[in-house]
Amino acid sequence: RRPPRSTPLYSSAASDVYKRQQYPDLREQIGSPAEGVVSQFGDIQDTELIQAKNHRYRINELAGDLANGFEYGKFITIYLAPHNYHRVHLPFDAQLTKSIAFPGALFSVNNKTAQNVKGLFVRNERLVCKFESEFGQFLLVFVGALLVSSIKSVWGEPTSPYKFKIQSDHDIWMSRGDEIGHFLMGSTVICCFARGSIHFDPTLKTGMNLTIGQTIGMAHDQSA
């Protein structure tokens, strides 16, 4: 059961339009948080995620202290090209509980770089956001990139570029489709879901173009 909302809901005209026009009707449907290309998706093998062919990284390297509980879960990586819509929206109703801002490099995150730079996503600047929902916990990670050091969240601090690691506690309830942040240009968003909490849509494929709110899977109610 959802607790009472203790802080105001963040919203904007753009966010409201996307919620009305793009996001699916069923609360169990997971809407894509970003417009872009599916870079990789699938199972988290113990703690390992796929960056590209022959390249893997560990979720604790990506998310630090927020990585606990995502072993053997699911993940999806979405690449936002410079021409894509740069705002990121919530895939379903959830409460933001914690975030960690990691300073880092600003390598390009396009497919060629992902195939050639080891540990790309764990070396770049990033903002890791942890959410709690009726479907379990999930992470949404903004990964900075070349010329895109400005990661901006709707709750403000900390501001990018990050000079040092900053961990923050939050208590913000947000609705599916609400904008949670944006990049100045294209970049990458990574979502991680707890084991048994979701399954991906069978039509989802690597290299597939996604629109905001497009159904990428179904969530499983954890209260049952």
C-alpha positions as protocol buffer text, in pm:
chain_id: "A"
residue {
  index: 1
  type: ARG
  ca { x: 0 y: 0 z: 0 }
}
residue {
  index: 2
  type: ARG
  ca { x: 128 y: 344 z: -93 }
}
residue {
  index: 3
  type: PRO
  ca { x: 209 y: 569 z: 207 }
}
residue {
  index: 4
  type: PRO
  ca { x: 87 y: 928 z: 202 }
}
residue {
  index: 5
  type: ARG
  ca { x: 292 y: 1156 z: -20 }
}
residue {
  index: 6
  type: SER
  ca { x: 515 y: 1363 z: 208 }
}
residue {
  index: 7
  type: THR
  ca { x: 655 y: 1602 z: -51 }
}
residue {
  index: 8
  type: PRO
  ca { x: 503 y: 1779 z: -351 }
}
residue {
  index: 9
  type: LEU
  ca { x: 480 y: 1592 z: -680 }
}
residue {
  index: 10
  type: TYR
  ca { x: 714 y: 1730 z: -945 }
}
residue {
  index: 11
  type: SER
  ca { x: 545 y: 1803 z: -1275 }
}
residue {
  index: 12
  type: SER
  ca { x: 577 y: 2013 z: -1586 }
}
residue {
  index: 13
  type: ALA
  ca { x: 373 y: 2083 z: -1896 }
}
residue {
  index: 14
  type: ALA
  ca { x: 595 y: 1849 z: -2100 }
}
residue {
  index: 15
  type: SER
  ca { x: 564 y: 1577 z: -1837 }
}
residue {
  index: 16
  type: ASP
  ca { x: 185 y: 1606 z: -1833 }
}
residue {
  index: 17
  type: VAL
  ca { x: 167 y: 1577 z: -2211 }
}
residue {
  index: 18
  type: TYR
  ca { x: 377 y: 1261 z: -2211 }
}
residue {
  index: 19
  type: LYS
  ca { x: 171 y: 1103 z: -1936 }
}
residue {
  index: 20
  type: ARG
  ca { x: -151 y: 1166 z: -2129 }
}
residue {
  index: 21
  type: GLN
  ca { x: -30 y: 1073 z: -2476 }
}
residue {
  index: 22
  type: GLN
  ca { x: 249 y: 820 z: -2434 }
}
residue {
  index: 23
  type: TYR
  ca { x: 230 y: 615 z: -2117 }
}
residue {
  index: 24
  type: PRO
  ca { x: 32 y: 288 z: -2114 }
}
residue {
  index: 25
  type: ASP
  ca { x: -294 y: 258 z: -1922 }
}
residue {
  index: 26
  type: LEU
  ca { x: -216 y: -40 z: -1699 }
}
residue {
  index: 27
  type: ARG
  ca { x: -10 y: 37 z: -1391 }
}
residue {
  index: 28
  type: GLU
  ca { x: 181 y: -292 z: -1434 }
}
residue {
  index: 29
  type: GLN
  ca { x: 306 y: -189 z: -1778 }
}
residue {
  index: 30
  type: ILE
  ca { x: 658 y: -49 z: -1769 }
}
residue {
  index: 31
  type: GLY
  ca { x: 694 y: 259 z: -1988 }
}
residue {
  index: 32
  type: SER
  ca { x: 1033 y: 337 z: -2140 }
}
residue {
  index: 33
  type: PRO
  ca { x: 1193 y: 615 z: -1934 }
}
residue {
  index: 34
  type: ALA
  ca { x: 1368 y: 760 z: -2238 }
}
residue {
  index: 35
  type: GLU
  ca { x: 1357 y: 798 z: -2614 }
}
residue {
  index: 36
  type: GLY
  ca { x: 1650 y: 619 z: -2773 }
}
residue {
  index: 37
  type: VAL
  ca { x: 1796 y: 288 z: -2883 }
}
residue {
  index: 38
  type: VAL
  ca { x: 1811 y: -30 z: -2674 }
}
residue {
  index: 39
  type: SER
  ca { x: 2185 y: -78 z: -2630 }
}
residue {
  index: 40
  type: GLN
  ca { x: 2162 y: -392 z: -2413 }
}
residue {
  index: 41
  type: PHE
  ca { x: 1903 y: -560 z: -2191 }
}
residue {
  index: 42
  type: GLY
  ca { x: 1848 y: -887 z: -2011 }
}
residue {
  index: 43
  type: ASP
  ca { x: 1945 y: -1068 z: -1694 }
}
residue {
  index: 44
  type: ILE
  ca { x: 2195 y: -946 z: -1437 }
}
residue {
  index: 45
  type: GLN
  ca { x: 2423 y: -1249 z: -1411 }
}
residue {
  index: 46
  type: ASP
  ca { x: 2489 y: -1257 z: -1036 }
}
residue {
  index: 47
  type: THR
  ca { x: 2616 y: -896 z: -1024 }
}
residue {
  index: 48
  type: GLU
  ca { x: 2729 y: -857 z: -1386 }
}
residue {
  index: 49
  type: LEU
  ca { x: 2565 y: -649 z: -1660 }
}
residue {
  index: 50
  type: ILE
  ca { x: 2653 y: -647 z: -2029 }
}
residue {
  index: 51
  type: GLN
  ca { x: 2803 y: -326 z: -2163 }
}
residue {
  index: 52
  type: ALA
  ca { x: 2870 y: -464 z: -2513 }
}
residue {
  index: 53
  type: LYS
  ca { x: 2998 y: -785 z: -2668 }
}
residue {
  index: 54
  type: ASN
  ca { x: 3293 y: -911 z: -2459 }
}
residue {
  index: 55
  type: HIS
  ca { x: 3251 y: -625 z: -2209 }
}
residue {
  index: 56
  type: ARG
  ca { x: 3082 y: -662 z: -1870 }
}
residue {
  index: 57
  type: TYR
  ca { x: 3074 y: -459 z: -1551 }
}
residue {
  index: 58
  type: ARG
  ca { x: 2945 y: -515 z: -1198 }
}
residue {
  index: 59
  type: ILE
  ca { x: 2642 y: -343 z: -1055 }
}
residue {
  index: 60
  type: ASN
  ca { x: 2833 y: -246 z: -738 }
}
residue {
  index: 61
  type: GLU
  ca { x: 3082 y: -62 z: -962 }
}
residue {
  index: 62
  type: LEU
  ca { x: 2792 y: 125 z: -1122 }
}
residue {
  index: 63
  type: ALA
  ca { x: 2578 y: 197 z: -817 }
}
residue {
  index: 64
  type: GLY
  ca { x: 2804 y: 164 z: -512 }
}
residue {
  index: 65
  type: ASP
  ca { x: 2608 y: 121 z: -188 }
}
residue {
  index: 66
  type: LEU
  ca { x: 2277 y: 122 z: -377 }
}
residue {
  index: 67
  type: ALA
  ca { x: 2359 y: -203 z: -562 }
}
residue {
  index: 68
  type: ASN
  ca { x: 2237 y: -439 z: -287 }
}
residue {
  index: 69
  type: GLY
  ca { x: 1932 y: -642 z: -381 }
}
residue {
  index: 70
  type: PHE
  ca { x: 1977 y: -638 z: -759 }
}
residue {
  index: 71
  type: GLU
  ca { x: 2171 y: -963 z: -795 }
}
residue {
  index: 72
  type: TYR
  ca { x: 2007 y: -1184 z: -1061 }
}
residue {
  index: 73
  type: GLY
  ca { x: 1767 y: -905 z: -1152 }
}
residue {
  index: 74
  type: LYS
  ca { x: 1702 y: -743 z: -1490 }
}
residue {
  index: 75
  type: PHE
  ca { x: 1854 y: -442 z: -1664 }
}
residue {
  index: 76
  type: ILE
  ca { x: 1807 y: -229 z: -1973 }
}
residue {
  index: 77
  type: THR
  ca { x: 2047 y: 27 z: -2121 }
}
residue {
  index: 78
  type: ILE
  ca { x: 1904 y: 297 z: -2349 }
}
residue {
  index: 79
  type: TYR
  ca { x: 2130 y: 518 z: -2560 }
}
residue {
  index: 80
  type: LEU
  ca { x: 2000 y: 869 z: -2628 }
}
residue {
  index: 81
  type: ALA
  ca { x: 2154 y: 1013 z: -2945 }
}
residue {
  index: 82
  type: PRO
  ca { x: 2198 y: 1392 z: -2975 }
}
residue {
  index: 83
  type: HIS
  ca { x: 1878 y: 1415 z: -3186 }
}
residue {
  index: 84
  type: ASN
  ca { x: 1665 y: 1229 z: -2928 }
}
residue {
  index: 85
  type: TYR
  ca { x: 1439 y: 1388 z: -2668 }
}
residue {
  index: 86
  type: HIS
  ca { x: 1669 y: 1448 z: -2370 }
}
residue {
  index: 87
  type: ARG
  ca { x: 1427 y: 1426 z: -2079 }
}
residue {
  index: 88
  type: VAL
  ca { x: 1391 y: 1115 z: -1863 }
}
residue {
  index: 89
  type: HIS
  ca { x: 1059 y: 1002 z: -1713 }
}
residue {
  index: 90
  type: LEU
  ca { x: 955 y: 756 z: -1443 }
}
residue {
  index: 91
  type: PRO
  ca { x: 853 y: 410 z: -1575 }
}
residue {
  index: 92
  type: PHE
  ca { x: 589 y: 358 z: -1302 }
}
residue {
  index: 93
  type: ASP
  ca { x: 470 y: 512 z: -973 }
}
residue {
  index: 94
  type: ALA
  ca { x: 749 y: 507 z: -715 }
}
residue {
  index: 95
  type: GLN
  ca { x: 917 y: 680 z: -423 }
}
residue {
  index: 96
  type: LEU
  ca { x: 1266 y: 822 z: -467 }
}
residue {
  index: 97
  type: THR
  ca { x: 1454 y: 717 z: -152 }
}
residue {
  index: 98
  type: LYS
  ca { x: 1826 y: 764 z: -223 }
}
residue {
  index: 99
  type: SER
  ca { x: 2069 y: 891 z: -483 }
}
residue {
  index: 100
  type: ILE
  ca { x: 2444 y: 892 z: -535 }
}
residue {
  index: 101
  type: ALA
  ca { x: 2626 y: 1134 z: -763 }
}
residue {
  index: 102
  type: PHE
  ca { x: 2955 y: 991 z: -888 }
}
residue {
  index: 103
  type: PRO
  ca { x: 3223 y: 1214 z: -1043 }
}
residue {
  index: 104
  type: GLY
  ca { x: 3400 y: 1066 z: -1342 }
}
residue {
  index: 105
  type: ALA
  ca { x: 3516 y: 1089 z: -1700 }
}
residue {
  index: 106
  type: LEU
  ca { x: 3304 y: 1205 z: -1992 }
}
residue {
  index: 107
  type: PHE
  ca { x: 3371 y: 946 z: -2260 }
}
residue {
  index: 108
  type: SER
  ca { x: 3125 y: 930 z: -2547 }
}
residue {
  index: 109
  type: VAL
  ca { x: 2867 y: 657 z: -2483 }
}
residue {
  index: 110
  type: ASN
  ca { x: 2779 y: 567 z: -2842 }
}
residue {
  index: 111
  type: ASN
  ca { x: 2788 y: 207 z: -2960 }
}
residue {
  index: 112
  type: LYS
  ca { x: 3144 y: 224 z: -3095 }
}
residue {
  index: 113
  type: THR
  ca { x: 3279 y: 355 z: -2764 }
}
residue {
  index: 114
  type: ALA
  ca { x: 3078 y: 101 z: -2563 }
}
residue {
  index: 115
  type: GLN
  ca { x: 3241 y: -176 z: -2767 }
}
residue {
  index: 116
  type: ASN
  ca { x: 3594 y: -44 z: -2711 }
}
residue {
  index: 117
  type: VAL
  ca { x: 3619 y: 128 z: -2372 }
}
residue {
  index: 118
  type: LYS
  ca { x: 3631 y: -117 z: -2082 }
}
residue {
  index: 119
  type: GLY
  ca { x: 3411 y: -19 z: -1789 }
}
residue {
  index: 120
  type: LEU
  ca { x: 3269 y: 278 z: -1978 }
}
residue {
  index: 121
  type: PHE
  ca { x: 2955 y: 330 z: -1770 }
}
residue {
  index: 122
  type: VAL
  ca { x: 3133 y: 287 z: -1436 }
}
residue {
  index: 123
  type: ARG
  ca { x: 3408 y: 530 z: -1535 }
}
residue {
  index: 124
  type: ASN
  ca { x: 3181 y: 811 z: -1654 }
}
residue {
  index: 125
  type: GLU
  ca { x: 3010 y: 1069 z: -1435 }
}
residue {
  index: 126
  type: ARG
  ca { x: 2666 y: 943 z: -1331 }
}
residue {
  index: 127
  type: LEU
  ca { x: 2368 y: 996 z: -1103 }
}
residue {
  index: 128
  type: VAL
  ca { x: 2225 y: 677 z: -952 }
}
residue {
  index: 129
  type: CYS
  ca { x: 1866 y: 705 z: -826 }
}
residue {
  index: 130
  type: LYS
  ca { x: 1701 y: 438 z: -611 }
}
residue {
  index: 131
  type: PHE
  ca { x: 1323 y: 405 z: -612 }
}
residue {
  index: 132
  type: GLU
  ca { x: 1080 y: 192 z: -410 }
}
residue {
  index: 133
  type: SER
  ca { x: 749 y: 86 z: -560 }
}
residue {
  index: 134
  type: GLU
  ca { x: 470 y: -169 z: -517 }
}
residue {
  index: 135
  type: PHE
  ca { x: 666 y: -379 z: -768 }
}
residue {
  index: 136
  type: GLY
  ca { x: 987 y: -369 z: -564 }
}
residue {
  index: 137
  type: GLN
  ca { x: 1294 y: -153 z: -580 }
}
residue {
  index: 138
  type: PHE
  ca { x: 1463 y: -32 z: -897 }
}
residue {
  index: 139
  type: LEU
  ca { x: 1754 y: 187 z: -1000 }
}
residue {
  index: 140
  type: LEU
  ca { x: 1756 y: 452 z: -1268 }
}
residue {
  index: 141
  type: VAL
  ca { x: 2103 y: 572 z: -1366 }
}
residue {
  index: 142
  type: PHE
  ca { x: 2186 y: 885 z: -1565 }
}
residue {
  index: 143
  type: VAL
  ca { x: 2526 y: 837 z: -1732 }
}
residue {
  index: 144
  type: GLY
  ca { x: 2706 y: 1155 z: -1840 }
}
residue {
  index: 145
  type: ALA
  ca { x: 2895 y: 1169 z: -2168 }
}
residue {
  index: 146
  type: LEU
  ca { x: 3114 y: 1384 z: -2392 }
}
residue {
  index: 147
  type: LEU
  ca { x: 2988 y: 1743 z: -2382 }
}
residue {
  index: 148
  type: VAL
  ca { x: 2698 y: 1627 z: -2163 }
}
residue {
  index: 149
  type: SER
  ca { x: 2835 y: 1672 z: -1813 }
}
residue {
  index: 150
  type: SER
  ca { x: 2518 y: 1856 z: -1712 }
}
residue {
  index: 151
  type: ILE
  ca { x: 2284 y: 1597 z: -1559 }
}
residue {
  index: 152
  type: LYS
  ca { x: 1991 y: 1786 z: -1412 }
}
residue {
  index: 153
  type: SER
  ca { x: 1735 y: 1628 z: -1179 }
}
residue {
  index: 154
  type: VAL
  ca { x: 1399 y: 1784 z: -1096 }
}
residue {
  index: 155
  type: TRP
  ca { x: 1485 y: 1784 z: -724 }
}
residue {
  index: 156
  type: GLY
  ca { x: 1790 y: 2005 z: -779 }
}
residue {
  index: 157
  type: GLU
  ca { x: 2106 y: 1926 z: -584 }
}
residue {
  index: 158
  type: PRO
  ca { x: 2369 y: 1810 z: -647 }
}
residue {
  index: 159
  type: THR
  ca { x: 2453 y: 1987 z: -970 }
}
residue {
  index: 160
  type: SER
  ca { x: 2668 y: 1843 z: -1245 }
}
residue {
  index: 161
  type: PRO
  ca { x: 2960 y: 1826 z: -1308 }
}
residue {
  index: 162
  type: TYR
  ca { x: 3020 y: 1646 z: -978 }
}
residue {
  index: 163
  type: LYS
  ca { x: 3346 y: 1724 z: -802 }
}
residue {
  index: 164
  type: PHE
  ca { x: 3314 y: 1440 z: -548 }
}
residue {
  index: 165
  type: LYS
  ca { x: 3083 y: 1155 z: -456 }
}
residue {
  index: 166
  type: ILE
  ca { x: 2760 y: 1277 z: -293 }
}
residue {
  index: 167
  type: GLN
  ca { x: 2504 y: 1042 z: -137 }
}
residue {
  index: 168
  type: SER
  ca { x: 2161 y: 1183 z: -53 }
}
residue {
  index: 169
  type: ASP
  ca { x: 1842 y: 1060 z: 116 }
}
residue {
  index: 170
  type: HIS
  ca { x: 1505 y: 1150 z: -33 }
}
residue {
  index: 171
  type: ASP
  ca { x: 1134 y: 1103 z: 37 }
}
residue {
  index: 172
  type: ILE
  ca { x: 966 y: 1200 z: -289 }
}
residue {
  index: 173
  type: TRP
  ca { x: 663 y: 1022 z: -434 }
}
residue {
  index: 174
  type: MET
  ca { x: 635 y: 1053 z: -810 }
}
residue {
  index: 175
  type: SER
  ca { x: 388 y: 924 z: -1067 }
}
residue {
  index: 176
  type: ARG
  ca { x: 452 y: 720 z: -1378 }
}
residue {
  index: 177
  type: GLY
  ca { x: 548 y: 953 z: -1660 }
}
residue {
  index: 178
  type: ASP
  ca { x: 672 y: 1233 z: -1434 }
}
residue {
  index: 179
  type: GLU
  ca { x: 993 y: 1390 z: -1555 }
}
residue {
  index: 180
  type: ILE
  ca { x: 1279 y: 1308 z: -1318 }
}
residue {
  index: 181
  type: GLY
  ca { x: 1565 y: 1480 z: -1499 }
}
residue {
  index: 182
  type: HIS
  ca { x: 1733 y: 1557 z: -1828 }
}
residue {
  index: 183
  type: PHE
  ca { x: 2062 y: 1580 z: -2017 }
}
residue {
  index: 184
  type: LEU
  ca { x: 2179 y: 1878 z: -2220 }
}
residue {
  index: 185
  type: MET
  ca { x: 2238 y: 1643 z: -2515 }
}
residue {
  index: 186
  type: GLY
  ca { x: 2212 y: 1270 z: -2579 }
}
residue {
  index: 187
  type: SER
  ca { x: 2357 y: 1021 z: -2333 }
}
residue {
  index: 188
  type: THR
  ca { x: 2263 y: 690 z: -2164 }
}
residue {
  index: 189
  type: VAL
  ca { x: 2005 y: 573 z: -1911 }
}
residue {
  index: 190
  type: ILE
  ca { x: 2037 y: 237 z: -1731 }
}
residue {
  index: 191
  type: CYS
  ca { x: 1748 y: 80 z: -1538 }
}
residue {
  index: 192
  type: CYS
  ca { x: 1800 y: -212 z: -1300 }
}
residue {
  index: 193
  type: PHE
  ca { x: 1512 y: -410 z: -1150 }
}
residue {
  index: 194
  type: ALA
  ca { x: 1512 y: -648 z: -854 }
}
residue {
  index: 195
  type: ARG
  ca { x: 1496 y: -1023 z: -913 }
}
residue {
  index: 196
  type: GLY
  ca { x: 1146 y: -1146 z: -994 }
}
residue {
  index: 197
  type: SER
  ca { x: 994 y: -798 z: -1011 }
}
residue {
  index: 198
  type: ILE
  ca { x: 952 y: -764 z: -1388 }
}
residue {
  index: 199
  type: HIS
  ca { x: 971 y: -941 z: -1720 }
}
residue {
  index: 200
  type: PHE
  ca { x: 1059 y: -776 z: -2049 }
}
residue {
  index: 201
  type: ASP
  ca { x: 824 y: -759 z: -2344 }
}
residue {
  index: 202
  type: PRO
  ca { x: 902 y: -1044 z: -2588 }
}
residue {
  index: 203
  type: THR
  ca { x: 918 y: -794 z: -2877 }
}
residue {
  index: 204
  type: LEU
  ca { x: 1206 y: -602 z: -2714 }
}
residue {
  index: 205
  type: LYS
  ca { x: 1532 y: -632 z: -2909 }
}
residue {
  index: 206
  type: THR
  ca { x: 1884 y: -489 z: -2897 }
}
residue {
  index: 207
  type: GLY
  ca { x: 1910 y: -203 z: -3146 }
}
residue {
  index: 208
  type: MET
  ca { x: 1537 y: -131 z: -3125 }
}
residue {
  index: 209
  type: ASN
  ca { x: 1423 y: 232 z: -3125 }
}
residue {
  index: 210
  type: LEU
  ca { x: 1208 y: 331 z: -2827 }
}
residue {
  index: 211
  type: THR
  ca { x: 973 y: 620 z: -2777 }
}
residue {
  index: 212
  type: ILE
  ca { x: 898 y: 773 z: -2439 }
}
residue {
  index: 213
  type: GLY
  ca { x: 647 y: 559 z: -2252 }
}
residue {
  index: 214
  type: GLN
  ca { x: 658 y: 269 z: -2498 }
}
residue {
  index: 215
  type: THR
  ca { x: 586 y: -56 z: -2314 }
}
residue {
  index: 216
  type: ILE
  ca { x: 911 y: -245 z: -2249 }
}
residue {
  index: 217
  type: GLY
  ca { x: 776 y: -500 z: -2001 }
}
residue {
  index: 218
  type: MET
  ca { x: 540 y: -588 z: -1720 }
}
residue {
  index: 219
  type: ALA
  ca { x: 592 y: -551 z: -1347 }
}
residue {
  index: 220
  type: HIS
  ca { x: 488 y: -808 z: -1089 }
}
residue {
  index: 221
  type: ASP
  ca { x: 302 y: -697 z: -776 }
}
residue {
  index: 222
  type: GLN
  ca { x: 525 y: -787 z: -480 }
}
residue {
  index: 223
  type: SER
  ca { x: 241 y: -772 z: -225 }
}
residue {
  index: 224
  type: ALA
  ca { x: 77 y: -1090 z: -358 }
}
